[in-house]
Amino acid sequence: MLQHDHFQRPLRRLASPREVVRQFMPNWFTATMGTGILALALNQLPVPPPGLHAMAVGIWLFDIVLFALFSALYLARWAFFFDGARRIFGHSVMSMFFGAIPMGLATIVNGFIAFGPPLLGPAAFAVAHVLWWLDVAMALASGLVIPFLMFTRQEHSIEKMTAVWLLPVVAAEVAAVSGAQLIPHVAGAHAAFRLLILNCALWAFSVPLALSILVILVLRLILHKLPHKDMAASSWLALGPIGTGALGLLLLGQDAPAVLARVGMAGLGPVAQGIGLVGGTMLLGYGVWWLLLAMMITARYLRDGMPFNIGWWGFTFPLGVYAVAVLALARQAHLVVLDGAGAALVGLLVLMWGTVMVRTVIGAWRGDLFFAPCLLSNVAPIADFHAKADVA
């Protein structure tokens, strides 16, 4: 039960308010991922109730505020606590969360496309385009630099592996999904064609590697069983690259016929569209296995006790992007049953987001959630990478 002392002096668990900056880590950007995908998923519901669109816009604007606040805090950490901040590159868990920064930004880019025009007019697409290039740059850096550090500097083992390995490499396919939504708003046939090709390359930069990591993850689970309870939410992360990969195929396939026809390749359009539809369907089918498995694993953790930490945001974005992909397939395949399935997943997302957001606000108020394990040692045990903040 929540205690009244949870709402006493803010940040009382920290030695001083400066610790908020010194202990701030990029895993906080998973909150912007989960909040942004909630706004986008609500906007995709086939039969939205009155007022839902306005609510989605409000959540998206709140997401922008969160992203700006977290960016300021993390930049301040590098400015005022540089020696401590740079130790993240040697940490085998926290460094993975650099991928959360471009993925959080991607939800804002998508929001400018979905919600921006009524607020800003055509300028919304220009803003989205500029932010998208920044997102691409960060996603490519994350997908290259973090694996390189894993190969050369960090200490890893199969036994300590979790699905957080996916975070740095998945950012590029998330950027591809955002870029696919920009294609219809690009002026010029050849500019649209170049953007289509670039987004296909971004998809390929990420998805095959992510799927290979999932193979290793299955082996790790077989040999070493479930990870520590502090990493319970990581069981949902596998849905991220599967859902985003499927959504990327569906959106790029949808864009392809019009784009290719304008550059004299009309014959390839239906082929690309078919590949997108069939490939997206197959990936979503694969995701059903991971979705059901994640539910079973979570039930097991709940039975044994699952303390709250900032990693619980891992419940939200993967589920959200998988739900949006299911709804996209429902529209393209004209399958009403998938509309119902997608709506049910969005309903589950709302429940998870609300639960995690309330606990995050409480944990942040108390100061429990501001914790940088890389300050304790160069390579902290995997069980220490979250603050031990049980606010139940």
Contacts in CASP RR format, 6 or more apart in sequence:
PFRMAT RR
TARGET T0000
AUTHOR 0000-0000-0000
METHOD contacts of the structure
MODEL  1
MLQHDHFQRPLRRLASPREVVRQFMPNWFTATMGTGILALALNQLPVPPP
GLHAMAVGIWLFDIVLFALFSALYLARWAFFFDGARRIFGHSVMSMFFGA
IPMGLATIVNGFIAFGPPLLGPAAFAVAHVLWWLDVAMALASGLVIPFLM
FTRQEHSIEKMTAVWLLPVVAAEVAAVSGAQLIPHVAGAHAAFRLLILNC
ALWAFSVPLALSILVILVLRLILHKLPHKDMAASSWLALGPIGTGALGLL
LLGQDAPAVLARVGMAGLGPVAQGIGLVGGTMLLGYGVWWLLLAMMITAR
YLRDGMPFNIGWWGFTFPLGVYAVAVLALARQAHLVVLDGAGAALVGLLV
LMWGTVMVRTVIGAWRGDLFFAPCLLSNVAPIADFHAKADVA
1 392 0 8 1.000
2 362 0 8 1.000
2 391 0 8 1.000
6 362 0 8 1.000
6 363 0 8 1.000
6 365 0 8 1.000
6 366 0 8 1.000
6 391 0 8 1.000
7 365 0 8 1.000
10 365 0 8 1.000
10 366 0 8 1.000
10 367 0 8 1.000
11 17 0 8 1.000
11 19 0 8 1.000
11 20 0 8 1.000
11 365 0 8 1.000
11 366 0 8 1.000
11 367 0 8 1.000
11 370 0 8 1.000
12 366 0 8 1.000
12 367 0 8 1.000
13 366 0 8 1.000
13 367 0 8 1.000
13 368 0 8 1.000
14 20 0 8 1.000
14 23 0 8 1.000
14 367 0 8 1.000
14 370 0 8 1.000
19 370 0 8 1.000
20 73 0 8 1.000
20 367 0 8 1.000
20 370 0 8 1.000
21 73 0 8 1.000
21 76 0 8 1.000
21 77 0 8 1.000
21 80 0 8 1.000
21 81 0 8 1.000
22 77 0 8 1.000
22 80 0 8 1.000
22 81 0 8 1.000
22 84 0 8 1.000
22 372 0 8 1.000
22 375 0 8 1.000
23 370 0 8 1.000
23 371 0 8 1.000
23 372 0 8 1.000
23 375 0 8 1.000
24 70 0 8 1.000
24 73 0 8 1.000
24 74 0 8 1.000
24 76 0 8 1.000
24 77 0 8 1.000
24 370 0 8 1.000
24 372 0 8 1.000
25 74 0 8 1.000
25 88 0 8 1.000
25 94 0 8 1.000
25 97 0 8 1.000
25 371 0 8 1.000
25 372 0 8 1.000
25 374 0 8 1.000
26 74 0 8 1.000
26 88 0 8 1.000
26 94 0 8 1.000
26 97 0 8 1.000
26 98 0 8 1.000
26 99 0 8 1.000
26 100 0 8 1.000
26 101 0 8 1.000
27 94 0 8 1.000
27 97 0 8 1.000
27 100 0 8 1.000
27 310 0 8 1.000
27 311 0 8 1.000
27 313 0 8 1.000
27 386 0 8 1.000
28 70 0 8 1.000
28 73 0 8 1.000
28 74 0 8 1.000
28 310 0 8 1.000
29 67 0 8 1.000
29 70 0 8 1.000
29 97 0 8 1.000
29 99 0 8 1.000
29 100 0 8 1.000
29 101 0 8 1.000
29 103 0 8 1.000
29 104 0 8 1.000
30 97 0 8 1.000
30 100 0 8 1.000
30 310 0 8 1.000
30 311 0 8 1.000
30 313 0 8 1.000
30 314 0 8 1.000
30 316 0 8 1.000
30 317 0 8 1.000
31 66 0 8 1.000
31 70 0 8 1.000
31 310 0 8 1.000
31 313 0 8 1.000
31 357 0 8 1.000
31 360 0 8 1.000
32 63 0 8 1.000
32 66 0 8 1.000
32 67 0 8 1.000
32 70 0 8 1.000
32 100 0 8 1.000
32 104 0 8 1.000
32 105 0 8 1.000
32 107 0 8 1.000
32 108 0 8 1.000
33 100 0 8 1.000
33 103 0 8 1.000
33 104 0 8 1.000
33 107 0 8 1.000
33 313 0 8 1.000
33 316 0 8 1.000
33 317 0 8 1.000
34 107 0 8 1.000
34 313 0 8 1.000
34 314 0 8 1.000
34 316 0 8 1.000
34 317 0 8 1.000
34 320 0 8 1.000
34 353 0 8 1.000
35 59 0 8 1.000
35 62 0 8 1.000
35 63 0 8 1.000
35 66 0 8 1.000
35 107 0 8 1.000
35 316 0 8 1.000
35 353 0 8 1.000
35 357 0 8 1.000
36 59 0 8 1.000
36 60 0 8 1.000
36 63 0 8 1.000
36 104 0 8 1.000
36 107 0 8 1.000
36 108 0 8 1.000
36 111 0 8 1.000
37 107 0 8 1.000
37 316 0 8 1.000
37 317 0 8 1.000
37 320 0 8 1.000
37 321 0 8 1.000
37 324 0 8 1.000
37 349 0 8 1.000
38 59 0 8 1.000
38 316 0 8 1.000
38 320 0 8 1.000
38 349 0 8 1.000
38 350 0 8 1.000
38 353 0 8 1.000
39 56 0 8 1.000
39 57 0 8 1.000
39 58 0 8 1.000
39 59 0 8 1.000
39 60 0 8 1.000
39 63 0 8 1.000
39 107 0 8 1.000
39 111 0 8 1.000
39 115 0 8 1.000
40 56 0 8 1.000
40 60 0 8 1.000
40 107 0 8 1.000
40 110 0 8 1.000
40 111 0 8 1.000
40 114 0 8 1.000
40 324 0 8 1.000
41 320 0 8 1.000
41 323 0 8 1.000
41 324 0 8 1.000
41 327 0 8 1.000
41 346 0 8 1.000
41 349 0 8 1.000
42 48 0 8 1.000
42 52 0 8 1.000
42 53 0 8 1.000
42 55 0 8 1.000
42 56 0 8 1.000
42 59 0 8 1.000
42 346 0 8 1.000
42 350 0 8 1.000
43 52 0 8 1.000
43 53 0 8 1.000
43 56 0 8 1.000
43 114 0 8 1.000
43 115 0 8 1.000
44 323 0 8 1.000
44 324 0 8 1.000
44 327 0 8 1.000
44 328 0 8 1.000
44 346 0 8 1.000
45 52 0 8 1.000
45 327 0 8 1.000
45 343 0 8 1.000
45 346 0 8 1.000
46 327 0 8 1.000
46 330 0 8 1.000
46 331 0 8 1.000
46 339 0 8 1.000
46 340 0 8 1.000
46 343 0 8 1.000
56 115 0 8 1.000
57 115 0 8 1.000
57 119 0 8 1.000
60 107 0 8 1.000
60 108 0 8 1.000
60 111 0 8 1.000
60 114 0 8 1.000
60 115 0 8 1.000
63 107 0 8 1.000
63 108 0 8 1.000
64 108 0 8 1.000
67 104 0 8 1.000
67 105 0 8 1.000
67 108 0 8 1.000
77 85 0 8 1.000
78 85 0 8 1.000
84 372 0 8 1.000
84 374 0 8 1.000
84 375 0 8 1.000
87 374 0 8 1.000
87 375 0 8 1.000
87 378 0 8 1.000
88 94 0 8 1.000
88 95 0 8 1.000
88 98 0 8 1.000
88 372 0 8 1.000
88 374 0 8 1.000
89 95 0 8 1.000
89 149 0 8 1.000
89 153 0 8 1.000
90 149 0 8 1.000
90 153 0 8 1.000
90 154 0 8 1.000
90 374 0 8 1.000
90 378 0 8 1.000
90 379 0 8 1.000
91 154 0 8 1.000
91 373 0 8 1.000
91 374 0 8 1.000
91 378 0 8 1.000
91 379 0 8 1.000
91 380 0 8 1.000
91 385 0 8 1.000
92 150 0 8 1.000
92 154 0 8 1.000
92 155 0 8 1.000
92 156 0 8 1.000
92 160 0 8 1.000
92 379 0 8 1.000
92 382 0 8 1.000
93 162 0 8 1.000
93 164 0 8 1.000
93 373 0 8 1.000
93 380 0 8 1.000
93 382 0 8 1.000
93 385 0 8 1.000
94 372 0 8 1.000
94 373 0 8 1.000
94 374 0 8 1.000
94 385 0 8 1.000
95 146 0 8 1.000
95 149 0 8 1.000
95 154 0 8 1.000
95 168 0 8 1.000
96 146 0 8 1.000
96 164 0 8 1.000
96 165 0 8 1.000
96 167 0 8 1.000
96 168 0 8 1.000
97 164 0 8 1.000
97 167 0 8 1.000
98 142 0 8 1.000
98 145 0 8 1.000
98 146 0 8 1.000
98 167 0 8 1.000
98 168 0 8 1.000
99 138 0 8 1.000
99 139 0 8 1.000
99 142 0 8 1.000
99 143 0 8 1.000
99 146 0 8 1.000
99 167 0 8 1.000
99 168 0 8 1.000
99 170 0 8 1.000
99 171 0 8 1.000
100 167 0 8 1.000
101 138 0 8 1.000
101 142 0 8 1.000
102 135 0 8 1.000
102 136 0 8 1.000
102 138 0 8 1.000
102 139 0 8 1.000
102 142 0 8 1.000
102 171 0 8 1.000
102 174 0 8 1.000
102 175 0 8 1.000
103 139 0 8 1.000
103 167 0 8 1.000
103 170 0 8 1.000
103 171 0 8 1.000
103 174 0 8 1.000
103 317 0 8 1.000
105 131 0 8 1.000
105 134 0 8 1.000
105 135 0 8 1.000
105 138 0 8 1.000
106 135 0 8 1.000
106 139 0 8 1.000
106 171 0 8 1.000
106 174 0 8 1.000
106 175 0 8 1.000
106 177 0 8 1.000
106 178 0 8 1.000
108 131 0 8 1.000
109 128 0 8 1.000
109 131 0 8 1.000
109 132 0 8 1.000
109 135 0 8 1.000
109 178 0 8 1.000
109 179 0 8 1.000
110 128 0 8 1.000
110 177 0 8 1.000
110 178 0 8 1.000
110 181 0 8 1.000
111 128 0 8 1.000
112 120 0 8 1.000
112 124 0 8 1.000
112 125 0 8 1.000
112 127 0 8 1.000
112 128 0 8 1.000
112 131 0 8 1.000
113 124 0 8 1.000
113 125 0 8 1.000
113 128 0 8 1.000
113 178 0 8 1.000
113 181 0 8 1.000
113 182 0 8 1.000
113 185 0 8 1.000
114 181 0 8 1.000
116 124 0 8 1.000
117 124 0 8 1.000
117 125 0 8 1.000
120 127 0 8 1.000
125 182 0 8 1.000
125 185 0 8 1.000
128 178 0 8 1.000
128 182 0 8 1.000
128 185 0 8 1.000
129 182 0 8 1.000
129 185 0 8 1.000
129 186 0 8 1.000
132 175 0 8 1.000
132 178 0 8 1.000
132 179 0 8 1.000
132 182 0 8 1.000
135 175 0 8 1.000
135 178 0 8 1.000
136 172 0 8 1.000
136 175 0 8 1.000
136 202 0 8 1.000
138 171 0 8 1.000
139 171 0 8 1.000
139 172 0 8 1.000
139 174 0 8 1.000
139 175 0 8 1.000
139 202 0 8 1.000
140 172 0 8 1.000
140 205 0 8 1.000
142 168 0 8 1.000
142 169 0 8 1.000
142 171 0 8 1.000
143 168 0 8 1.000
143 169 0 8 1.000
143 171 0 8 1.000
143 172 0 8 1.000
143 205 0 8 1.000
143 206 0 8 1.000
145 168 0 8 1.000
146 168 0 8 1.000
146 169 0 8 1.000
147 168 0 8 1.000
147 169 0 8 1.000
150 156 0 8 1.000
154 379 0 8 1.000
155 379 0 8 1.000
158 216 0 8 1.000
158 219 0 8 1.000
158 220 0 8 1.000
158 223 0 8 1.000
158 224 0 8 1.000
159 220 0 8 1.000
159 223 0 8 1.000
159 224 0 8 1.000
160 382 0 8 1.000
161 216 0 8 1.000
161 217 0 8 1.000
161 220 0 8 1.000
162 217 0 8 1.000
162 227 0 8 1.000
162 231 0 8 1.000
162 234 0 8 1.000
162 237 0 8 1.000
162 382 0 8 1.000
163 213 0 8 1.000
163 217 0 8 1.000
163 234 0 8 1.000
163 235 0 8 1.000
163 236 0 8 1.000
163 237 0 8 1.000
163 238 0 8 1.000
164 231 0 8 1.000
164 234 0 8 1.000
164 237 0 8 1.000
165 213 0 8 1.000
165 217 0 8 1.000
166 210 0 8 1.000
166 213 0 8 1.000
166 214 0 8 1.000
166 237 0 8 1.000
166 238 0 8 1.000
166 240 0 8 1.000
166 241 0 8 1.000
167 237 0 8 1.000
169 206 0 8 1.000
169 209 0 8 1.000
169 210 0 8 1.000
169 213 0 8 1.000
169 241 0 8 1.000
170 206 0 8 1.000
170 210 0 8 1.000
170 240 0 8 1.000
170 241 0 8 1.000
170 244 0 8 1.000
171 206 0 8 1.000
172 202 0 8 1.000
172 203 0 8 1.000
172 205 0 8 1.000
172 206 0 8 1.000
173 202 0 8 1.000
173 203 0 8 1.000
173 205 0 8 1.000
173 206 0 8 1.000
173 207 0 8 1.000
173 210 0 8 1.000
173 241 0 8 1.000
173 244 0 8 1.000
173 245 0 8 1.000
173 248 0 8 1.000
174 244 0 8 1.000
174 321 0 8 1.000
175 202 0 8 1.000
176 199 0 8 1.000
176 200 0 8 1.000
176 202 0 8 1.000
176 203 0 8 1.000
176 206 0 8 1.000
176 248 0 8 1.000
176 252 0 8 1.000
177 244 0 8 1.000
177 245 0 8 1.000
177 247 0 8 1.000
177 248 0 8 1.000
177 251 0 8 1.000
179 195 0 8 1.000
179 199 0 8 1.000
179 202 0 8 1.000
180 196 0 8 1.000
180 199 0 8 1.000
180 248 0 8 1.000
180 251 0 8 1.000
180 252 0 8 1.000
180 254 0 8 1.000
180 255 0 8 1.000
181 251 0 8 1.000
182 195 0 8 1.000
183 192 0 8 1.000
183 195 0 8 1.000
183 196 0 8 1.000
183 199 0 8 1.000
183 255 0 8 1.000
183 259 0 8 1.000
184 192 0 8 1.000
184 255 0 8 1.000
184 258 0 8 1.000
186 192 0 8 1.000
186 195 0 8 1.000
188 262 0 8 1.000
189 259 0 8 1.000
189 262 0 8 1.000
189 263 0 8 1.000
190 263 0 8 1.000
192 255 0 8 1.000
192 259 0 8 1.000
192 262 0 8 1.000
193 259 0 8 1.000
193 260 0 8 1.000
193 262 0 8 1.000
193 263 0 8 1.000
196 252 0 8 1.000
196 255 0 8 1.000
196 256 0 8 1.000
196 259 0 8 1.000
196 260 0 8 1.000
199 248 0 8 1.000
199 252 0 8 1.000
200 252 0 8 1.000
203 245 0 8 1.000
203 248 0 8 1.000
203 249 0 8 1.000
203 252 0 8 1.000
206 241 0 8 1.000
207 241 0 8 1.000
207 245 0 8 1.000
210 241 0 8 1.000
211 241 0 8 1.000
214 238 0 8 1.000
214 241 0 8 1.000
214 290 0 8 1.000
217 238 0 8 1.000
226 235 0 8 1.000
226 297 0 8 1.000
226 300 0 8 1.000
226 301 0 8 1.000
227 234 0 8 1.000
227 382 0 8 1.000
228 382 0 8 1.000
228 383 0 8 1.000
229 301 0 8 1.000
229 304 0 8 1.000
229 305 0 8 1.000
229 306 0 8 1.000
229 307 0 8 1.000
230 307 0 8 1.000
230 309 0 8 1.000
230 382 0 8 1.000
230 383 0 8 1.000
230 385 0 8 1.000
230 386 0 8 1.000
230 388 0 8 1.000
231 382 0 8 1.000
231 383 0 8 1.000
231 386 0 8 1.000
232 297 0 8 1.000
232 298 0 8 1.000
232 301 0 8 1.000
232 306 0 8 1.000
233 311 0 8 1.000
233 312 0 8 1.000
233 313 0 8 1.000
233 314 0 8 1.000
233 315 0 8 1.000
234 311 0 8 1.000
234 314 0 8 1.000
235 293 0 8 1.000
235 294 0 8 1.000
235 297 0 8 1.000
235 298 0 8 1.000
236 294 0 8 1.000
236 298 0 8 1.000
236 314 0 8 1.000
236 315 0 8 1.000
236 318 0 8 1.000
236 319 0 8 1.000
237 314 0 8 1.000
237 318 0 8 1.000
238 287 0 8 1.000
238 290 0 8 1.000
238 294 0 8 1.000
238 318 0 8 1.000
239 287 0 8 1.000
239 290 0 8 1.000
239 291 0 8 1.000
239 294 0 8 1.000
239 318 0 8 1.000
239 319 0 8 1.000
239 321 0 8 1.000
239 322 0 8 1.000
240 317 0 8 1.000
240 318 0 8 1.000
240 321 0 8 1.000
240 322 0 8 1.000
242 283 0 8 1.000
242 284 0 8 1.000
242 286 0 8 1.000
242 287 0 8 1.000
242 290 0 8 1.000
242 322 0 8 1.000
243 283 0 8 1.000
243 284 0 8 1.000
243 287 0 8 1.000
243 318 0 8 1.000
243 321 0 8 1.000
243 322 0 8 1.000
243 325 0 8 1.000
244 321 0 8 1.000
244 325 0 8 1.000
245 280 0 8 1.000
245 283 0 8 1.000
245 325 0 8 1.000
246 279 0 8 1.000
246 280 0 8 1.000
246 281 0 8 1.000
246 283 0 8 1.000
246 284 0 8 1.000
246 322 0 8 1.000
246 325 0 8 1.000
246 329 0 8 1.000
247 280 0 8 1.000
247 321 0 8 1.000
247 324 0 8 1.000
247 325 0 8 1.000
247 328 0 8 1.000
248 280 0 8 1.000
248 325 0 8 1.000
249 275 0 8 1.000
249 276 0 8 1.000
249 277 0 8 1.000
249 279 0 8 1.000
249 280 0 8 1.000
249 283 0 8 1.000
250 276 0 8 1.000
250 277 0 8 1.000
250 280 0 8 1.000
250 325 0 8 1.000
250 328 0 8 1.000
250 329 0 8 1.000
250 332 0 8 1.000
251 328 0 8 1.000
252 272 0 8 1.000
252 276 0 8 1.000
253 272 0 8 1.000
253 273 0 8 1.000
253 274 0 8 1.000
253 275 0 8 1.000
253 276 0 8 1.000
253 277 0 8 1.000
254 273 0 8 1.000
254 332 0 8 1.000
256 268 0 8 1.000
256 269 0 8 1.000
256 272 0 8 1.000
256 273 0 8 1.000
257 266 0 8 1.000
257 269 0 8 1.000
257 270 0 8 1.000
257 272 0 8 1.000
257 273 0 8 1.000
260 266 0 8 1.000
260 267 0 8 1.000
260 268 0 8 1.000
260 269 0 8 1.000
260 272 0 8 1.000
261 269 0 8 1.000
277 329 0 8 1.000
277 332 0 8 1.000
277 333 0 8 1.000
280 325 0 8 1.000
280 329 0 8 1.000
281 329 0 8 1.000
281 333 0 8 1.000
283 325 0 8 1.000
284 322 0 8 1.000
284 325 0 8 1.000
284 326 0 8 1.000
284 329 0 8 1.000
287 322 0 8 1.000
291 319 0 8 1.000
291 322 0 8 1.000
298 306 0 8 1.000
298 315 0 8 1.000
307 388 0 8 1.000
307 389 0 8 1.000
307 390 0 8 1.000
307 392 0 8 1.000
308 359 0 8 1.000
308 363 0 8 1.000
308 389 0 8 1.000
308 390 0 8 1.000
308 391 0 8 1.000
308 392 0 8 1.000
309 369 0 8 1.000
309 386 0 8 1.000
309 387 0 8 1.000
309 388 0 8 1.000
309 389 0 8 1.000
310 360 0 8 1.000
310 369 0 8 1.000
310 386 0 8 1.000
310 387 0 8 1.000
311 386 0 8 1.000
312 356 0 8 1.000
312 359 0 8 1.000
312 360 0 8 1.000
313 356 0 8 1.000
313 360 0 8 1.000
315 352 0 8 1.000
315 356 0 8 1.000
316 349 0 8 1.000
316 352 0 8 1.000
316 353 0 8 1.000
316 356 0 8 1.000
319 345 0 8 1.000
319 348 0 8 1.000
319 349 0 8 1.000
319 352 0 8 1.000
320 345 0 8 1.000
320 346 0 8 1.000
320 349 0 8 1.000
322 345 0 8 1.000
323 342 0 8 1.000
323 345 0 8 1.000
323 346 0 8 1.000
323 348 0 8 1.000
323 349 0 8 1.000
326 338 0 8 1.000
326 341 0 8 1.000
326 342 0 8 1.000
326 345 0 8 1.000
327 338 0 8 1.000
327 339 0 8 1.000
327 342 0 8 1.000
327 343 0 8 1.000
327 346 0 8 1.000
329 335 0 8 1.000
329 338 0 8 1.000
330 336 0 8 1.000
330 337 0 8 1.000
330 338 0 8 1.000
330 339 0 8 1.000
330 340 0 8 1.000
330 341 0 8 1.000
330 342 0 8 1.000
359 391 0 8 1.000
359 392 0 8 1.000
360 369 0 8 1.000
362 391 0 8 1.000
363 369 0 8 1.000
363 389 0 8 1.000
363 391 0 8 1.000
364 370 0 8 1.000
366 389 0 8 1.000
366 391 0 8 1.000
367 389 0 8 1.000
368 387 0 8 1.000
368 388 0 8 1.000
368 389 0 8 1.000
368 391 0 8 1.000
369 387 0 8 1.000
369 389 0 8 1.000
370 387 0 8 1.000
371 386 0 8 1.000
371 387 0 8 1.000
373 380 0 8 1.000
373 384 0 8 1.000
373 385 0 8 1.000
374 380 0 8 1.000
376 384 0 8 1.000
END
